Amino acid sequence: MKEASRWKRAGGWVDLRGRREGGLAFLLMRLTGIGLVIYLFIHLYVLRLLAQGPEAWDAFIAMAKSPLFLALDGLLILGILYHALNGVRVTLLGLGIGVPHQARLFWGVMTLTLLMTAVAVYAIFAITG
Ligand code: HEM
């Protein structure tokens, strides 16, 4: 396969042109799934600080309370909520439930994801900020 056409094919799954709700839902599911796997490894890496004693852990917690870190927590919650809620949608569709309404279910997932993320981000900043 020529180099240019290989890149064109690889870029196909992030190309939003001409996609409808189902394609968009799949793309976001893949991005959040990969993001969660990356987060899992970062999380395990950070947990090793626990073995280095209370000072190392306390220093990390102080950094984790910075506004930038809290905003990243918001991004994480956004990804978790979308992945989990759309996971329920995909499971229902796989069982043959609600198939004719898949596009409306997608917008329902998006609405719930954004509302729940907004509440979570508000709570995070209200408690920690
Ligand atoms: C509430 C928890 C979760 C639910 C309900 C859920 C559900 C699902 C479902 C139904 C799929 C298949 C999507 C499809 O076939 O179109 C999927 C894919 C995937 N999930 Fe999850 N998941 C959850 C948590 C996680 C977590 C914690 C991770 C990572 C650590 C993860 C990583 C992935 C990845 C990498 C894929 C493959 C995406 C792809 O092939 O495009 N999931 N998930």
Residues whose N, C-alpha, C, O or C-beta is under 5 A from the ligand:
A	BS01	HEM	F26 M29 R30 G33 I34 L36 V37 L40 H83 A84 G87 V88 V90 T91
